[in-house]
Amino acid sequence: MRRDPHPTDRRSVIIQPLHITKLQQRVRPIFKSLQQSMAGITSRYTAGELELISTFLRETTEALHRETVKLRQFKRTPRKG
């Protein structure tokens, strides 16, 4: 890995892999099967259906995140008895 200064934010750096070709050769086969499986699933839906599914998943994730934040802020009160 190599650290390069961020071009517009002097507080941060960009991490660059040094051996990208070797990394791609190792990682690509791992994800190829997943990519093929996901393509098979999505090919069964229309663009409109995929948009609806995407909206549902995004809104569900946002609701779950909001509720998780509430649960983390909830302070248990000691039970009496």
URHUJO-V798843 format. One line per field, one symbol per residue. ss: DSSP state (@ for helix, = for strand, . for the rest). psi: psi as a letter, one per 20 degrees, with the letter a starting at -180 (. if undefined). burial: 1 if it has 9 or more other ideal C-beta (glycine too) atoms within 8 Angstrom, else 0. Layout:
# URHUJO-V798843
ss->???
psi->???
burial->???
This chain:
# URHUJO-V798843
ss->.====.......====...@@@@@@@@@@@@@@@@@@@@@@@....@@@@@@@@@@@@@@@@@@@@@@@@@@@........
psi->qppqqphioiirqpppqhmhgggghhhghgigggggghhhghiiqrhgghgggggggghgggghgghggghhipppppqp.
burial->000001000000000000000010000000000000000000001000010010000000000000000000000000000
